[in-house]
Amino acid sequence: MTLAPRDLDRLRWQSRRGLLELDIVLERFWARTGALEEKDARALERLLAMTDNDLLDCVMGRAEAPEAQLAPMVEKLRAA
């Protein structure tokens, strides 16, 4: 099931971060992503709940995803 536009907008807003490097990664991700499935949206939401530094470490490969089920979304962010 695809995420509703209102929920997608909320996730985009939560993607605005305090670290420029993280903002760049997330902006690229959103530029390449048209819609999100609910499963991906929930994973992204959990990742966005992390602190900026911890999330950046995951995206840059300096740390593992905090939960195995979040690893596919981390890979999607890395690919952006």
RADAJO-V922311 format. One record per pair of residues at least 24 apart in sequence whose C-alpha atoms are under 8 Angstrom apart, sorted by sequence separation. I is the first residue (numbers start at 1). J is the second residue. If there is no record, write none. Layout:
[[I J] [I J]]
//
This chain:
[[43 69] [44 70] [8 35] [43 70] [8 36] [44 73] [11 41] [22 52] [43 73] [3 35] [2 35] [3 36] [8 41] [11 44] [15 48] [19 52] [40 73] [2 36] [3 37] [11 45] [14 48] [18 52] [22 56] [2 37] [3 38] [17 52] [21 56] [1 37] [2 38] [1 38] [3 41] [29 76] [29 77] [32 80] [26 77] [29 80] [25 77] [28 80] [25 78] [26 80] [25 80]]
//
